[in-house]
Amino acid sequence: MSQTILNKDSITDFVRNMVKEVLQTDEALTEDKELASLGMDSFNSMNLVIEFETRFEIVFDDEELLFENFATLRSMVDRICAKLGVDSLT
């Protein structure tokens, strides 16, 4: 993992940029936007999971790999923050 300081804002920025790249959209992404409305599907979701695991050096348990756990920007960021022990409320 790079020497970037990890906090909720930096994680959110990375996740937002990855979602935009995977979905090939320039649409503004609010934290609670349902990503399925932008074309998110299980294939895209798994591609993002791989990116997140690589970037943040984390591993999601099989039980966590449910589509609804990655349905919004907020749900993704909260899950990553929990894995990293980063306070997602700040």
Long-range contacts (C-beta under 8 A, 24 or more apart in sequence): 1-55, 1-56, 1-57, 6-56, 6-84, 6-86, 7-86, 7-90, 8-77, 8-81, 8-86, 8-87, 8-88, 8-89, 8-90, 11-56, 11-77, 11-80, 11-81, 11-84, 11-86, 12-73, 12-77, 14-55, 15-48, 15-52, 15-73, 15-76, 15-77, 15-80, 16-73, 18-48, 18-51, 18-52, 19-48, 19-73, 19-76, 22-47, 22-48, 22-51, 29-73, 30-73, 31-72, 31-73, 31-74, 31-77, 32-72, 32-73, 32-74, 33-72, 33-73, 34-71, 34-72, 35-70, 35-71, 35-72, 35-73, 36-71, 40-70, 40-71, 42-67, 45-70, 48-76, 52-76, 52-80, 56-80, 56-83, 56-84, 58-83, 58-84
